[in-house]
């Protein structure tokens, strides 16, 4: 080899390299950006999205089952409000 020759490393997949770069950035930034409040918000967002997809898939039964399932929760909330807590 001469002094003007450069060795070019083998090229990887463009998509794989891009995904690796995104994963590296996510691993670096995520702990600083995502706190407990954000994780709770994301969990609620995921549940609402899943509920919307269930309603889009199965219609009224998905809507009604969730409403019936939340009746005991609301009953407990009303009891706590009545007691004053």
C-alpha positions as CSV (number, residue, x, y, z in Angstrom):
1,X,0.0,0.0,0.0
2,X,1.1,3.5,-0.7
3,X,0.7,6.5,1.5
4,X,-2.3,7.7,-0.6
5,X,-4.2,4.5,-0.3
6,X,-6.9,4.4,2.3
7,X,-8.6,1.3,3.6
8,X,-12.4,1.6,3.5
9,X,-14.2,-0.4,6.1
10,X,-16.9,-2.7,4.8
11,X,-20.3,-1.1,4.7
12,X,-23.1,-2.3,6.8
13,X,-26.8,-2.1,6.1
14,X,-28.0,1.5,5.9
15,X,-31.2,0.6,7.9
16,X,-29.3,-1.4,10.5
17,X,-26.8,1.4,11.0
18,X,-29.6,4.0,11.4
19,X,-31.5,1.8,13.9
20,X,-28.3,1.3,15.9
21,X,-27.7,5.1,15.9
22,X,-31.3,5.7,17.1
23,X,-30.9,3.1,19.8
24,X,-27.7,4.6,21.0
25,X,-29.2,8.1,21.2
26,X,-32.3,6.7,23.0
27,X,-30.1,4.8,25.6
28,X,-28.2,8.0,26.2
29,X,-31.1,10.5,26.5
30,X,-34.0,8.5,27.9
31,X,-32.9,8.4,31.6
32,X,-32.6,12.2,31.6
33,X,-35.9,12.9,29.8
34,X,-38.3,10.3,31.2
35,X,-39.2,10.7,34.8
36,X,-41.9,9.0,36.8
37,X,-44.6,11.4,35.7
38,X,-43.8,10.9,32.0
39,X,-43.9,7.1,32.4
40,X,-47.3,7.3,34.0
41,X,-48.5,9.6,31.2
42,X,-47.2,7.2,28.6
43,X,-48.8,4.2,30.3
44,X,-52.2,6.1,30.3
45,X,-51.7,6.9,26.6
46,X,-51.0,3.3,25.8
47,X,-54.1,2.1,27.6
48,X,-56.3,4.7,25.9
49,X,-54.8,3.7,22.5
50,X,-55.4,0.0,23.2
51,X,-59.0,0.8,24.3
52,X,-59.5,2.8,21.1
53,X,-58.2,-0.1,19.0
54,X,-60.5,-2.5,20.8
55,X,-63.5,-0.3,20.1
56,X,-62.5,0.0,16.5
57,X,-62.1,-3.8,16.3
58,X,-65.1,-5.1,18.3
59,X,-67.3,-2.0,18.6
60,X,-69.8,-1.5,21.5
61,X,-68.8,-4.6,23.5
62,X,-65.3,-3.2,24.0
63,X,-66.8,0.1,25.1
64,X,-69.3,-1.4,27.4
65,X,-67.0,-3.9,29.1
66,X,-64.5,-1.2,30.1
67,X,-67.4,1.0,31.5
68,X,-68.8,-1.9,33.5
69,X,-65.3,-2.8,34.7
70,X,-64.8,0.8,36.0
71,X,-68.0,0.7,38.1
72,X,-66.3,-0.7,41.2
73,X,-63.5,1.9,40.8
74,X,-66.0,4.8,40.8
75,X,-67.8,3.2,43.7
76,X,-64.6,3.3,45.7
77,X,-63.9,6.9,44.6
78,X,-67.3,8.0,45.8
79,X,-66.8,6.3,49.1
80,X,-63.5,8.0,49.6
81,X,-65.0,11.4,48.7
82,X,-67.9,10.7,51.2
83,X,-65.5,9.8,54.0
84,X,-63.4,12.9,53.2
85,X,-60.1,11.4,52.2
